[in-house]
Amino acid sequence: MTNMNDTMQAEGRVIANFASQHLKAASLFRDHVLRIETDHMGLPLGAFFEDIRSYASACIMSSAASLETLINELFIAHEGNLRARMSDFEAEFWGKGRKGIERKRTLHKYQHALLMLNVPKFNENTSPYREAWALVELRNALFHHKPSWDPARHREVNLVKELEGRFLVSPFPHEGADFVTMKCMSHGCARWAVETVLAFVSEFYARTRTQLDAKKIQAFLACGA
């Protein structure tokens, strides 16, 4: 007869791989945007654009989610090197209030992991960190979208300057359309979102290759194909 405690312990140690699921979803959404854009190329803005916006915004959301989920899974892994370096995992990772690692911003978690592993951190002003930051900010701008008259809008204006030129914008909206909610709803942006995740995690993996779960990270990267 199976002991209930043994069963609960086994279930508690199942390795989570939802980061890969998020990235796979982002790749599927990216491909859907390409299909719809191709089918309607040369046509004026129409009802089809709602489908493009649904898939493009979902791609951006899922891409950013994959970044955060991956680093959380690497910290939480029971046999992982990051967890092994914490004398009190519950206190150091989960913490109380804003003291735990879990409360840090997504990219700061990656920097903290590199610090814990005694390898060089990312330069936050250059690639691939800068692109990953822009992706997270784009996700935030969509998630917490503010009307044009809102005082906090200046942050979005700065984001537009950061993103312009990084990818092909949508060919359907008019020139004066909102950059984030209209022009970024494109295959170019969706592809950039996935490629940004791949570039950032590939560099993170290169710095930590011998110290983290290589199989997990490689499987994650394969989901962005």
N, C-alpha and C positions, 0 to 999 in steps of 0.2 A: 504494500500500500504506500502511495506517495505521500510524504510528509508535506503538509500545507506550507510550512515555513520554507522548505526547500523549493517548492513551486514558486512562491512569491519572490524568493531571492533570484531564481533563474529568470523570471519575467523582468525583474528590475535591472538585469544586466544585458538585456537585448540591445545590440548595437544599433543606434538610430542612424538612418541614412536619408533623412528627409531633405538634407541639403542637396543631394543628387536629384531628388524628385523635383525640387524647386527649379534647378537648372534645366532639367529635362523639359519641364513645363515651359520655361522661358524659351527654349529652342523651338518647341512646337508652336508657340504663339508667334515667334519671329517668322517662321515659315508660312504661317497663315497670312501674316501681313504682306509678305512678298507675293503670295498667290493673288490676293485681292487687288493689290496695287497693279500687278501685271494685267489682270483681267479688265481693269478700268482705266488703264493708262491713256491719256489724251482726252478723257471725258471731263466735263465740269464737275465740281463738287456736288455730291448727291447723297442719297440715303445710305449708300454702301460705305460711306466714310464712318458711320457709326460702328460698323463691324471692324474697320481698321483701328479706330480708337480703342475699342474693347480689347483687341488682341495686342496692340502696341503698348497700351498702359499695363496690361497684364504681364507682358514680357518684362517691362521695366520693374514692376513690383516683384515679380518672381526672381529676377536676376539679383536685385538687392537682397531679397530674402535668402537666397542661396548663400550669399556671403556671410550673413549673420548666423545662419543656421550651421554652416560648416565650422566656424570657429567655436561656436558653443558646443558642438558635438565633439570636437577635438579636446576641449577642456574637460568635458564630462566623462569621456571614455575611461572606464574603470582601469584598464591596463595601459592607459596612455601616459606618455612622458610628462605632459603638462600637469596632470592630476598627481602624478607621483612626486612632483616637486613642491606640492603644497602640504604643509604639515597638518593643516586642518582644512580640508576641502570645503566643508559646509560653511565655515566662517569666511574663508578667503574668496571662494567663488560666489556663493549666494549672498553672504554678508547680511547686513541689516541696513535699511535705508539706502543710501547711495554708496556704501563702502565696498561692496563686493565687486569682483571683476565682472559679474553678469550685468551690472548696472552701467558699465562703460559703454561708450558708443562703439558701433561695430568695428570701425577701422582701428580704434584705440585698443580693442581686444587683440587684434593681430599684432600691434606694436608691443603690447604687454607680453604676448606669447613669445615674441622674438627676444625680448629682454630676459624673460625667464630662462630661455634656452641659451643665453649668452652668445647670440649671433647678432649681426648688425641690423638695426631697424631700418624701415623705409625712410627715404627722404620725402617728406610730406609735400615738397614743392615740385616734384618731378614725377614722371611716369614710373610705374603704373599707379602709384598712390593717388596722384592728382585726379586721374580719370575715375578711379574707384570712388573718391570723394564726390566728384561731380555726379556720378550715378546715384549715390545715396541721397544727395541733395535733390536730384531730379525726382526720385521716388517720394521724398518728403514734400516737395512742391505739389505733386499730384495728390498725395494723401491728405495734406493740410491746405488745399488750395485756397488762396485768398482773393477776393475781388480786387479789381484794379485800384480802387480807392482806399484800400486798407493800408495803414501806416507800415505794416510789416512787408509790404510789397517790394521794398528796396532790396531785400535779400534775393527775391526772385529775379530782379533786374540784374544783379551781380551774377546770378546763375546763368542767365542768358548769355552774358559776355563770356562766361567760362565754357559754355557749350557750343557757341557759334563756331562753325568750321570743323567740328569734330566728326560730323556725319551729314549725309544728305537729308534735308528736311522733306516733308511731304510736298508733292507737286500739286496737290489739290486745293488747299486753302489760299486765299488771296494774300497779297504781299503784306498787308497790315494785320493779318490774323495773329492771335496770341501765340507766342513762340512755344510755350510749354504745353498748353492744352490742345494746340492745333498742329503747329509745324513739327513738333517732336513726335507726332503720331505717324511715324513712317517706318518703312523697312530699314532705312539707313540708321535710324535711332535704335530700333530693336536689335539690329545686328551689332551695333556699337555696344549696347548694354551687355550682351552675351560675351562679346570679345573682351570687354573690359574686365569682366569677372574672370575669364580664362587667363588673361595676362597677369592680373593681380595674384591669383592663386598659384599660377605657375611660378612666379617670382618668389612667393612665400614658400612654396615647396622646395625651390632650389636652395633657399637659405636654411631649410630645416630637414633636408632630405633624409639624413641618417637618424633623426630624432623623433619623427612623428610617423603616423600610420601611412606608409607610402601606398599601400593597396587602396586604402579609402580615398586618398587624395587623387590618385590616378583614375579611379572609377568615377569620381566627381568630375574631373576634367573631361572624361570621355562623354559625359552627358551634354556637353556644349557643342558637340559636332553638328 
